[in-house]
Amino acid sequence: MTENKNRNKKRTGAIKKFFFLCVVFTFFALPFVSAFGVTTPYWDTKPLVLAPGGTSDLVLELQNMVGGEDILLRASVVEGAEFVTLLDTTLDYLVPFGTKDVKVPLRISLPESFSEGAHRVSIAFREIPPEEGKMVQMSGGVRAIIPLLVQKPVMEAGSEAVSPREAKPFPTPVIMALLAVTLLLALALAFVIGYRFALQRR
């Protein structure tokens, strides 16, 4: 009976230690999951629709809601550089902690010969850490993906071409909440696996 009690104590201690490690992991992991981000007014099910030769101005928004520090991000066009222009004179954006509306304006101008079909625009934002001496190193980053559907305007009988409706901004807080829930579910699954492993060692 004494041996069973010792086994139960060891098992309880192992479970507590595992749970503590899960909590510590969550505490350190969440800032890396959502330290900063970017929102776009278009996504997979709501692409930007343009005709060949069309032009559209839009605004991305940078946010920095976790981490407690201001960050400096540098923007660059990764996909679509031949028809995408970042409109600000400087492409380094200071995003103070607690803000979620630092605006990044850009313009998409398609040539008349642009092929119809599905395309996409990708804008990268890389974090620039504080300078160490004279060397500037690039750190973590995030991308804004803008789906682009190129097609001729839809014509209705007796009317002019119908332009696509403006899409509403994607609810980024919902994405962040889903990421947090997914992480918690993963931790819960790991806890169950650890508990079963402890039982098997009896």
Long-range contacts (C-beta under 8 A, 24 or more apart in sequence): 7-202, 11-198, 11-199, 11-201, 11-202, 14-194, 14-198, 15-194, 15-195, 15-198, 18-190, 18-191, 18-194, 18-195, 18-198, 19-191, 22-187, 22-190, 22-191, 25-187, 26-183, 26-184, 26-187, 29-183, 30-66, 30-180, 30-183, 31-66, 31-67, 32-140, 33-176, 33-179, 33-180, 33-183, 34-65, 34-66, 34-176, 34-179, 34-180, 35-64, 35-66, 35-67, 35-71, 35-140, 36-62, 36-63, 36-64, 36-65, 36-66, 36-67, 36-71, 36-73, 36-95, 36-125, 36-127, 36-142, 37-62, 37-63, 37-142, 37-172, 37-176, 38-62, 38-63, 38-104, 38-123, 38-125, 38-142, 38-143, 38-144, 39-63, 39-100, 39-144, 39-169, 39-170, 39-172, 40-144, 40-145, 40-146, 40-169, 40-170, 41-166, 41-167, 41-168, 41-169, 41-170, 42-146, 42-147, 42-167, 43-145, 43-147, 43-167, 43-170, 44-147, 46-147, 46-167, 46-168, 46-170, 47-118, 47-146, 47-147, 47-148, 47-149, 48-108, 48-146, 48-147, 48-148, 48-149, 48-164, 48-167, 49-149, 49-150, 49-151, 49-164, 50-108, 50-110, 50-148, 50-149, 50-150, 51-110, 51-150, 51-151, 51-152, 51-153, 51-161, 52-110, 52-111, 52-112, 52-113, 52-114, 52-115, 52-116, 52-150, 52-152, 53-110, 53-111, 53-112, 53-114, 54-109, 54-110, 55-107, 55-108, 55-109, 55-110, 56-107, 56-108, 57-87, 57-105, 57-106, 57-107, 57-108, 58-105, 58-106, 58-108, 58-146, 59-103, 59-104, 59-105, 59-106, 60-103, 60-104, 60-106, 60-123, 60-144, 61-100, 61-101, 61-102, 61-103, 61-104, 61-169, 62-93, 62-95, 62-99, 62-100, 62-102, 62-103, 62-104, 62-125, 63-95, 63-99, 63-100, 63-101, 63-102, 63-172, 64-95, 64-96, 64-97, 64-98, 64-99, 64-100, 64-102, 65-97, 65-98, 65-100, 67-97, 68-97, 69-97, 70-94, 70-95, 70-96, 70-97, 71-95, 71-97, 71-127, 72-127, 72-128, 73-125, 73-126, 73-127, 73-128, 73-141, 74-125, 74-126, 74-128, 74-138, 75-104, 75-123, 75-124, 75-125, 76-123, 76-124, 76-126, 77-121, 77-122, 77-123, 77-124, 78-122, 78-123, 78-124, 78-143, 79-120, 79-121, 79-122, 80-108, 80-119, 80-120, 80-121, 80-122, 80-148, 83-108, 83-109, 83-110, 83-111, 83-114, 84-108, 84-121, 84-123, 85-109, 86-123, 92-128, 93-125, 100-172, 108-146, 108-148, 110-150, 114-150, 115-150, 116-150, 116-151, 116-152, 117-149, 117-150, 117-151, 118-147, 118-148, 118-149, 118-150, 119-147, 119-148, 119-149, 119-150, 120-145, 120-146, 120-147, 120-148, 121-145, 121-146, 121-148, 122-146
